[in-house]
Amino acid sequence: MRVRSLVALFLCFLALCFFALSQQSSDGRKLVKKTDPDYPAIARKMNLGGTVKVVAVVSPEGAVKKVEPVGGSPVLIQAAEDAVAKWKFSPAESESREVIELHFNP
């Protein structure tokens, strides 16, 4: 009986954590202007592809203020950051954090 109570408590805790994380995610602002990343020459020579995940801090006016890498190949991250920094989003009431995945194919 005690184990079931602990499992139920743990599951409730997980549900609360997922709910809190969903509230912190971006509001899905509409992308107005998108610049594709330049495929780095060294990555092309290495036949390197993959996905780079970044978080863009977007101002209320829609300009990208900051790009923070979350994951991906170090060879591809700079190209992804440079491209996303040029993106423009629709205006909103407050600053937001947009999670973006860029796919690089050799």
C-alpha positions, 0 to 999 in steps of 0.5 A: 500500500505504501509503495502505491502511495509513493508511486501515485505521489511521484506521478502527480509530481511528474504531471506538475513538472510537465505542466510547469514546463509547458507554461514556460515554453514559447507562445509560438509566435508567427515567423515573419522573416526566415533566413536559411543557414549557410552550410559550413564548408568544413561540414560539407567536406566532412559530409556532416549533417544533423540537427541544431537546437537553439532558443531565440530570445525574441523582443516584443517587436519581433526582433531576435535579441539573443540566440542560445545553443541547446544542442547539436554539432559544434561545427553547425551551431555557429551557422544556425545562430547566425541564421536565426539572429536574422529572423523576424517574428510577429509582434507580441505583448512581451518578450518570448523564448522560441525553441527552434530546430534547424536541420542540416543535410550534406 
